[in-house]
Amino acid sequence: MVKFQQVTKYFGQQEALKNINLTFHKGETTVILGPSGSGKSTLLRCINLLEKPEKGTISVGDIKIDLSKPVSKKDTLAIRQRTAMVFQSFNLFPHMKVLENVIEGRLTVLKETRIDAVEKGKLLLEKVGLSQKIDSYPAQLSGGQQQRVAIARALAMEPQFLLFDEPTSALDPELEGEVLKVLKDLSEEEKSMIIVTHNLNFAREVADRILFLEHGEIVFDGATFHFFEQNDNARIQSFIQSMQFI
């Protein structure tokens, strides 16, 4: 479980997140939607303390962080071991082959034997459809393939929650489809995922729950069907209509 209690985040004088209270549940896929600058990515990045809010508390599993106080390196590491972030820019190690990218965390953080890490890495690359690319370097892969390697790398750490920040925004539509299929498969396995995306069709298909943010506040928090089919909020209806042309 990930829990926000009265979380507030500032950038200078701007209040990017305003007194956020919410809980993300295990086994649930939550998609975060909203216009540009609404606080979607900021909220996601606060979960693993890539952004540190000024007020409130954040709990991830059995770790609870009082954000009004300095956060220790030990607590930060504990939070990040329970979560795994996949960015839009892949962030693979260019000098390492695909398999080495996937197993690096298991070797250096989890202190697993190389034999066991390689076995796990190969299974994960098979899961994302890249068994044939284990000896390739990132520069030899398409953007969609690189993002699938990044997903396998995140899965390798066996986090409690997978965090995705616009994972397909840098890809063309064909390559985007490759990545979205992997995310859909993970959702069907009931992985715990929190996804920021601009793709409403994908959100409609995979999300158990939709969060809609605007101006740093939660405007909607509920079931996907209610968001798309039973929502009489004029602002949300306007957002959905405008995004249909993107």
Residue pairs with C-beta under 8 A, 6 or more apart in sequence:
1 23
1 24
1 25
1 26
1 59
1 60
1 61
2 23
2 24
2 47
2 58
2 59
2 60
2 83
2 161
2 194
3 22
3 23
3 24
3 57
3 58
3 59
4 20
4 21
4 22
4 23
4 43
4 46
4 56
4 57
4 58
5 21
5 56
5 57
5 58
5 59
6 19
6 20
6 21
6 55
6 56
6 57
7 17
7 19
7 20
7 21
7 46
7 53
7 55
7 56
7 57
7 58
7 67
8 15
8 17
8 18
8 19
8 20
8 53
8 54
8 55
8 56
9 15
9 16
9 17
9 39
9 42
9 46
9 51
9 53
9 54
9 216
10 16
10 54
15 216
16 39
16 42
16 216
17 39
17 42
17 43
17 46
17 53
17 216
18 215
18 216
18 217
19 55
19 56
20 43
20 56
20 216
20 217
20 218
22 211
22 218
22 221
24 30
24 161
24 192
24 194
25 192
26 160
26 192
27 190
27 191
27 192
28 190
28 192
28 193
28 208
28 209
29 187
29 191
29 192
29 193
29 195
29 206
29 207
29 208
29 209
30 193
30 194
30 195
30 207
30 208
30 209
30 210
30 211
31 195
31 196
31 197
31 202
31 203
31 206
31 207
31 209
31 210
31 211
31 224
32 40
32 43
32 44
32 194
32 195
32 196
32 197
32 210
32 211
32 212
32 213
33 40
33 197
33 200
33 203
33 210
33 211
33 212
33 213
33 239
34 40
34 211
34 212
34 213
34 214
34 219
34 239
35 214
35 239
38 213
38 214
38 215
38 216
39 213
39 215
39 216
39 217
40 196
40 213
41 165
41 166
41 196
42 51
42 216
43 213
44 85
44 163
44 165
44 194
44 196
45 51
45 85
45 165
46 52
46 53
46 58
47 58
47 60
47 79
47 83
47 161
47 163
47 194
48 60
48 79
48 80
48 83
48 85
48 163
49 58
49 65
49 71
49 76
49 79
49 80
50 85
52 67
52 71
53 67
54 67
54 68
55 67
55 68
56 67
56 68
57 64
57 65
57 66
57 67
58 64
58 65
58 67
58 79
59 65
60 79
60 82
60 83
60 160
60 161
61 82
61 160
63 75
63 78
63 79
63 82
65 71
65 75
65 79
81 109
81 157
81 159
82 159
82 160
82 161
83 159
83 160
83 161
83 162
83 163
84 154
84 155
84 157
84 159
84 161
84 162
84 163
85 154
85 163
85 164
85 165
86 147
86 150
86 151
86 154
86 162
86 163
86 164
86 165
86 167
87 150
87 165
87 167
88 165
88 166
88 167
88 168
88 169
88 170
89 170
90 138
90 143
90 146
90 147
90 149
90 150
91 150
92 101
92 138
92 146
92 149
92 150
92 153
93 100
93 101
93 104
93 138
94 137
94 138
94 139
95 137
96 104
96 137
96 138
97 134
97 135
97 136
97 137
98 125
98 130
98 133
98 134
98 135
98 136
98 137
98 138
98 141
98 149
99 118
99 121
99 122
99 125
99 134
99 135
101 138
101 149
101 153
102 121
102 124
102 125
102 149
102 152
102 153
102 156
103 114
103 117
103 118
103 120
103 121
103 156
104 153
105 153
105 156
105 157
106 112
106 116
106 117
106 120
106 121
106 156
106 157
107 114
107 117
109 157
110 117
110 157
112 120
117 156
120 156
121 134
121 152
121 156
122 131
122 134
124 152
124 155
124 156
125 131
125 133
125 134
125 149
125 152
127 152
127 155
127 182
127 185
128 148
128 149
128 151
128 152
128 182
129 148
129 178
129 182
130 145
130 148
130 149
130 152
133 140
133 141
133 145
133 149
138 146
138 149
141 149
142 175
143 170
143 171
143 172
143 175
144 171
144 174
144 175
144 176
144 177
144 178
144 179
145 178
147 167
147 168
147 171
147 175
147 179
148 178
148 179
148 182
151 167
151 179
151 182
151 183
151 186
154 162
155 162
155 186
160 192
161 192
161 193
161 194
162 186
162 191
162 192
162 193
162 194
163 193
163 194
163 195
164 183
164 193
164 194
164 195
164 196
164 197
165 196
166 196
166 197
166 198
167 179
167 183
167 195
167 197
168 175
168 176
168 179
168 180
168 197
168 199
169 197
169 198
171 179
176 199
180 199
180 202
183 193
183 195
183 202
183 206
184 202
184 205
184 206
186 193
187 193
187 206
187 207
187 208
195 203
195 206
195 207
197 203
198 243
198 246
200 228
200 240
200 243
200 244
203 210
203 224
204 224
204 228
207 224
208 223
208 224
209 221
209 222
209 223
209 224
210 220
210 221
210 222
210 223
210 224
210 227
210 228
211 218
211 220
211 221
212 218
212 219
212 220
212 221
212 227
212 236
212 239
213 219
214 235
219 233
219 235
219 236
220 227
220 231
220 233
220 236
227 236
228 240
231 237
